[in-house]
Amino acid sequence: MTEIKAIISDIDGTILTDHHQIDDELLSLLPQLTKKKIPFVLASARSPLGMAPIVHRLGLENQPIASYNGALIQLNQEILFQHLVDKSEIRQIIQLITDYFPSISINIYSGQNWFTNHINKWTQLEANITGETPLLRPLLDPILDTLIPIHKLLLIGEPKLIQELQQQIGALKLSLTTIYLSKENYLEVTANVVSKEQALKEIARYYQLDLNQIMTIGDNFNDIPMIQLAGLGVAMGNAPKEVKSAANRTTLSNNQHGVARAIEQYVLT
């Protein structure tokens, strides 16, 4: 196997336990990675603000982070790469939800900011998980008609409704936008060039590494593209079978120090 020179990892369900705690064994391994000059880069559907406490806890302030599933890659506050959502297509989606899916929570993300038009149980749950506080704004006009860049739209609701909404958005045949489930009740909307595969390519370019020199690790469907493309793609033990099938290796679960075990087995040996 080619020597691994960088690691790209998902956050939720990967380096965090089911209780949203960082694995202590991973923390203890990071100095060894630093000593060997192996970057540990986080790639998540979260916003930069939602990633910030984890970045700080892990001491990764001097590494790039890929937020919004790779729509925005930053080093500190410097933008390295970004891909914005087309506002005319976002407007169509918001109008569809307003007319036919009023119980769905609509959330717009722009840089560090999270906008929503009302607080409900879904936004409150997301706020509790990420530690962020949304800004209340009308979504259909003021924000979309300004120069504010939009990196992601997050739609949250009951799983059955979210699946129906996914089909309805698909029927719009939007040419510049892609949609995907990050959880059974979370529907993410980004520019169609955005994926963790693209983030992997851009991070490899930043570090001037070949893809086969990078290990990626994740637990969910949006991790599959980067797991498949990397030199070594590792699925968490708690991942669905489709994610495990896409990976070269499967480690233990997020509650069993899975990331730490993978680093020990494939990088530090």
ABEGO torsion letter per residue (X at the ends): XBBBABBBBBABGBABBAAGBBBAAAAAAAAAAAAAGBBBBBBBABBAAAAAAAAAAAGAAABBBBBGGGABBBBEABBABBBBBBAAAAAAAAAAAAAABAABBBBBBBEABBBBABBBAAAAAAAAAAGBBBBBBBAAAAAAABABBBABBBBBBBAAAAAAAAAAAAAAGBAABBBBBABAABBBBBBAABBAAAAAAAAAAAAGBBAAABBBBBABAAAAAAAAABABBBBBAABBAAAAAABABBBBBAAAGAAAAAAAAAAAX
